[in-house]
Amino acid sequence: MSAIPQERRLVTAIPGPKSQELQARRLGAVAGGVGSVLPVFAARANGGIIEDVDGNRLIDFGSGIAVTSVGSSAEAVVRRASAQLAEFTHTCFMVTPYEGYVEVCERLAELTPGDHAKKSALFNSGAEAVENAVKIARAYTKRQAVVVFDHGYHGRTNLTMALTAKNMPYKNGFGPFAPEIYRVPVAYGYRWPTGAENAGAEASAQAIDMIVKQIGAENVAAIIIEPVLGEGGFIEPAKGFLPAISKFATDNGIVFVADEIQSGFCRTGQWFACEDENVVPDLITTAKGIAGGLPLAAVTGRAKMMDAPHSGGLGGTYGGNPVACAAALGAIETMKELDLNAKAKRIEEVMKARLTAIQEKYDIVGDIRGRGAMIAIELVKSGTKDPNPEATGALAKACHAEGLLVLTCGTYGNVLRFLPPLVIGEDLLNEGMDIIEAAFARV
């Protein structure tokens, strides 16, 4: 594996001629419902750089949506996955098990919050992990209702679409959805009517009141929340909100599920984002950053809850695939060796300082938020809090043209989000910020 020089390089317009040729082939062969942020076809990727088929090198502020936190071809991930690939690719853990699956579950028990006895089950994707968390909670509590939050995102399967707050593009035209799903307010500080300082206490009181009155706490199997809401706009629930909801769940025999699929594995400067307020979830769902880019997901939780479903009730042909498990062990090794929590905190320091300077110059930056290498800015119309998705789209486009990959998100489509690989060099990070600054000046 040859390392890619960690420097931005533009040799063609973005996208270049080879990418355009591939895009024409794609339009003939790939379903139109599968979109792409930027039709630049990757050839190699490493560290903080994606090299395309035309030889352009782009600075990566997306990490494949928070997946390649250790880089796109981390040495330990490649080494361990390659070794496993040569031994065997699959047996199905439910047919003949293997050590890698067990070892990943042991690591998850060590790393996730809380010192109680824990067990895990492995799956392929974040949505699968969330579905299985619901199955486990229902089996354990013998209840049916599931509570989720405004601005939450949990996946694209039928059940997880029902759990997801945003209609377009995730739900539109795909119903009917799974029943017994209830949505309550979240403490979105920037948009809380009485101000961010009141959001934690007021939103938790409102949410709990709605659960008690409209559903009945005794009917709720699970409360599911992202400790930092990803797709909804990198919303950090205001302080006090998560502990209040978690306590309410515990007091009422409800399984509290932290969806850490986007926020987990050092992304926020801690192994898991819920650690910020010392919240210990009953179940935690993980995927994305877990395996350095290979498809793997997990539900980890209290042993008595994880053991509630009958034998054979959880599983899947590929769940905990041996090559993906080897990659996960390599990714975790890398996170520990390079202290990626410290790296994430440093990325936050650099980015927030630069973004604050931008906010002082341009009043369309309504809010800067997030933790670690999970940072976002919410864009509004001048002098208001009205969402400004047009400016968001224009800024993203301007960054792409200059060889910086950025993503947008948010319920109103007005949030620019930054998810650089945790191994990105500080020079590249600052160069990316220069491009963002220049984009603001132009747009």
MOSULHU-V998133 format. One record per helix or strand. SS is the DSSP state (h for helix, s for strand). FROM is the first residue (numbers start at 1). TO is the last residue. Records with the same first field share a line. If there is no record, write none. Layout:
SS = FROM-TO / FROM-TO
This chain:
s = 9-9 / 42-46 / 49-52 / 57-60 / 118-123 / 145-149 / 181-184 / 220-225 / 228-229 / 235-236 / 255-259 / 283-286 / 297-302 / 365-371 / 374-380 / 387-387 / 404-405 / 407-409 / 415-418
h = 17-29 / 63-66 / 75-87 / 99-111 / 126-141 / 158-163 / 189-191 / 196-215 / 217-219 / 241-251 / 273-277 / 288-291 / 303-306 / 322-337 / 340-361 / 389-401 / 426-442
